[in-house]
Amino acid sequence: MIKLNYSKSMVKEEEISSFKEFVKSAHYKLHLKSGLGNDYVGWVDYPIEVSKKELERIKSVSEKIVSDSDALVVIGIGGSYLGARATIEALSHSFYNSLSNDQRKTPEIYYAGNNISGKYLHDLIDVLETKNFSINVISKSGTTTEPAIAFRTLKKLLEKKYGKENAKKRIYATTDSSKGALKNLSDKEGYETFVIPDDVGGRYSVLTPVGLLPIAVSGIDITKLLEGAISAREEYMNENIDENICYQYAAIRNILYNRGKSTEIMVNYEPSLHYLGEWWKQLFGESEGKDNKGIFPAAVDFSTDLHSMGQYIQDGRRNLMETVIKVNDTGLDMSISEDEANLDGLNYLCSKTMNDVNEKAFEGTLLAHYDGNVPNVIIELEKLDVFTFGKLLYFFEKACGISGYLLGVNPFNQPGVEAYKKNMFALLNKPGYEELGEILRKKL
Ligand SMILES: O=P(O)(O)OC[C@H]1O[C@](O)(CO)[C@@H](O)[C@@H]1O
């Protein structure tokens, strides 16, 4: 169960209701596929459309990886890996990779191709050299530099370990259905492939094979995850904003943006939700940051970051709003033990658990930031379980599509990302970019 509490958002019910017609129009744009970017809204129905056969194939491949690998390397960047990482980290042991094989029973999961650091890849190779591993390379375009470099390198390592032919049986490619460098290579080499649907963009792809395969390898029940998404699809289908918390969230952030709250900070109180914040940042940043508009999405981990960013949030420039993910039942807790000497003066906490203290940190921070003129929206999760997490992912995807339409942008393209790539190619002397390269070198 997910609840939205906007009592500390500084937005009144009537203001939200006043968005009724705008939201209705956004709703129909999305569902009738009549809005900007309408060829990329396949994610809306994917959870009910994905075939049983495809899910079974994902599960059986994941079982093969579990049976023959100590580690899976997920190669991808942005939407091609963040959703899987967010889900795996949210729902697994905090020290998943460090557990013994007996405790974990599923392969360690490593991520590559999400940066261009030689040190990172070098260090990863050190780790992989002693392990049996498989690769899930994920790239819709197949031409993204970061994952392409990592794949080239790690494929070589696989080949060195197992020989060319056996290495192919440890490579799983998730890519476009018909075009692109990775698709061509997969066809040529005979890799087992999974399709990123043509009408689903990277940042909306976590609930497709992009996220589902690595998530399944980590032991998480992908059927339950999709059930959560399907439940969200039904629950947030209501065009009436008064009865749809997903649309209320989309409206509140636009109301606050129009009042000058141009930065939204996603807050969590559970370290395992760190990557949910990373995924959410891409989802909203890439969807809304265009045409010189858009809320800047930031994320913090509390209480950790209260000791670093807390000062700014309380007292800095007042352009901030916060969206807090509050987990009511984390499943595990620790009591605070009594100490006879009580030199640290903490014995007053002995009747409490760490979750009790975390809850008071949340309440105290909420009131302090609200008093400091930072509107707070609370997204309350009854539990942090697979079903609820699937529901939450879909909640944000839909809120993002609706919010983008409310803002008047195309929430499904990302033209701005190309600028750095073009410059980087030119500076690297990629054939075809010579002229731009000369211009840029003069500017440096
Ligand atoms: O799956 P691909 O094509 O490698 O793209 C990865 C990521 O790069 C972008 O295209 C641009 O950064 C994202 O939208 C996407 O999630």
The ligand as a Tripos MOL2 file, in Angstrom:
@<TRIPOS>MOLECULE
LIG
   16    16     1     0     0
SMALL
NO_CHARGES

@<TRIPOS>ATOM
      1 O1         20.4240    1.9330  -23.6440 O.co2     1 LIG1
      2 P1         21.3330    2.9220  -24.3050 P.3       1 LIG1
      3 O2         20.9140    3.2010  -25.6980 O.co2     1 LIG1
      4 O3         22.7560    2.5210  -24.2020 O.co2     1 LIG1
      5 O4         21.1560    4.3140  -23.5450 O.3       1 LIG1
      6 C1         21.4430    4.4450  -22.1860 C.3       1 LIG1
      7 C2         21.0290    5.7420  -21.6220 C.3       1 LIG1
      8 O5         21.5780    6.8150  -22.3690 O.3       1 LIG1
      9 C3         20.5850    7.7560  -22.6960 C.3       1 LIG1
     10 O6         20.1410    7.4880  -23.9910 O.3       1 LIG1
     11 C4         21.1060    9.1420  -22.6760 C.3       1 LIG1
     12 O7         21.8940    9.3900  -21.5660 O.3       1 LIG1
     13 C5         19.4960    7.4650  -21.6870 C.3       1 LIG1
     14 O8         18.2920    7.9810  -22.0660 O.3       1 LIG1
     15 C6         19.5410    5.9900  -21.5950 C.3       1 LIG1
     16 O9         18.8980    5.5430  -20.4430 O.3       1 LIG1
@<TRIPOS>BOND
     1     1     2 2
     2     2     3 1
     3     2     4 1
     4     2     5 1
     5     5     6 1
     6     6     7 1
     7     7     8 1
     8     7    15 1
     9     8     9 1
    10     9    10 1
    11     9    11 1
    12     9    13 1
    13    11    12 1
    14    13    14 1
    15    13    15 1
    16    15    16 1
@<TRIPOS>SUBSTRUCTURE
     1 LIG1         1 GROUP 0 **** ****
